[in-house]
Amino acid sequence: MTYDDALDLLDKHLRSDTLKKHCLATQAIMRELARRFEEDEETWAIAGLLHDLDYELTKDTPAEHGRKTLELLDGTDLSPAVKDAIVRHNAEALGLERVTRLDYALTCAETITGLLVAAALVHPERRIAAVQVKSVKKRMKSKDFARSVNRDHILLCEKINVPLDDFIALSLKAMSSMPEELGL
């Protein structure tokens, strides 16, 4: 599967612009992580792009989120490792365990996007490029800020040997590379 094929699938299955932006942000972070680990950038970007492909179908049934994506991807040539990472980003709800670096990377990458968007929206400039690492760390400690963001999932970056400060900086860099697409 090519990146353009994945974009087409995203457009076919997701209507929400906010959700599409989340997927684009996730793929940008995954691309940066792939560079860091000398992995295939397009493969990791596709994992980020497609991880919530079924979200509009499963938002009310979390125990199906990820599984429906596998059904939507049936018959594609997407690698089993990417399919596994996609389903395992919802490991807790599905009774699965994360195993690979790709599994952990996808989970922490997709989770930090919400915290970073919220941090950008409360910043006076309302731009992701204006957000600083120390500000994000401070916001992470405040449980009232971006309540739905699972801080433990962000901290999974340490399972792949990326210190939190580095992960925040990498994520900010990735998302700052696409301000028009993200509207930030």
N, C-alpha and C positions, 0 to 999 in steps of 0.2 A: 504494500500500500504506500502510495506517495503522500506527501504532505498535502498536496492539492486535493487528493481523494478524500483525505481526512477532513479538510475544510468543507468539501461538498457534503459529506455525511453530517457534519455539524450543522450546516445550513438547512439540511433536509429534516433533521430531528429536533432542533431547538428553535423556539420562536423568541424567547426572551433575550433582549439585547444585553441585559445585565449578566445573564448566565453565559452568553457567548463571550463577553469581555472577561469573565472569570476564567473561562477555558483558554482564551488567548494569553492572559496573564500567566496561567499555569504553564502553558507550553513555553513561554519565554524563560521562566525560571528553570524549567526542565532542560532547556537548551543550554543555559549557563552551567547547570550541574553536569551535563554531559561533557562540556568542554573541560571542566575541572577534573573529571574522572577519565578523560580521554575515551569516552563512549561515543557511539554514533548519535550525532545531534538530531538528525531527522527522526530517528526511532524514538528517542526520548521526548522530542517535541510532540510527536504524534500521540504518545501516551498522555501527555498533558492536555492536548487538545481534545481527546476523546473520552477522558475519564468520567465526565458527567453527561455523556451522550443520552442516557436514559432518564436523566433527572426529572424532566417534566412528566414522564410516565410513572415515576416511582416516588415522587416527593411525599406522598401520603403513605407509602409502604417501604420504609427504609430497609427492611429485610429483603427487598427485591433489587435495591439499587446496586448496580454493577452486574448482577445476573442478567438483567434485561439488556444491558449493553452487550454482553456476550452473545445474546440472541441476535441483536442487531448487526453484530460483526460476523455472524456465522456465514461461512462461504467466502470470506475475505482472506487475503494472504497475510494478514497481520500476524506478527510473531506470537507464539504462545507466551513468551516472557512479558510482552506488552499486555496481552489479554489478562494474564495473571495479575500484573500490577494494577490494572484497572479494577478488577474485582476486589483485590486486596486493599485498595484505598478505603474501602468500607468494611474492613476486616471484622471489627467489633460487632456490627449488626448482622454479619453473615456467619459468625462463628469460625472465622479463618485466622490464620497467623501470617504476618508479614515475614518474608524470608529473604528476599534479595535486596541488593542496594537499590534497584529500580523500584521495588515495592515501597521502601522507606522514603526514597526521594519523592515519589509521586504524592505520598500522603503529606509530607511536610510542605512540599511546594504548593499543593492545592489549598492547604489550610492557611498558609501565611498570606495569601492574596487578600483575604477578607480583612485581616488586621492592617495590612498596608493601605488598602483602599480607604478604610475608616480613618487611618492616621492622615492620609492626604486630604480627606474631606474636612477634617477639623483644622488643618493647617491654614494660616491666613492666605497663602498663595493658592491653595487647593490644587497643588500639583505634586505628583509622586516624586519628581526630581528634587523637590524642596524638603522632603522628609529625611531626617537624620537617624542613624542607627540608635543613638542614645534615646531619642524620642520614642522609637518603636519599643525599645526595651522597657522604658518607663510605662508605656501604654500596656505592654504585656502583663505587667504586675497589677494593673488595675482591672479587677474582675468585672467592674461595671462598664468598661470600655469594650466595645465589640463583643458583647456577652456570648454570642453564638460561636465564637472562634475558640476551638479547642487548643489551648496552650500546650497540652501534652503532645499533641500531634506535631506542632511546630518543633518542639524539643526533640523529636525523632531525628532531626538533623544530626544530632550527636551520635546516633547509631551508625551513621555513615561517615563518621569522622569529620564532620564539618561543624566547627564551633559555632555557637549561636550568633555571635557578632558577625562572623564571616557569612553565615547563611542569610542574615538580615541584609547585609551589604550586597551580597550577590543578588538577592531577590529584588532589592531596590534598583540596582543597576539594570537588571533584566526588564523590570516593568517600566523603568524610565526610558528605555529604548523605544517604547511604542506609545507615546503620550496621546497621539491622535486616535489610535485604535481603542485605547482605554478611556478616553475622555478625561484624562488627568494630566 
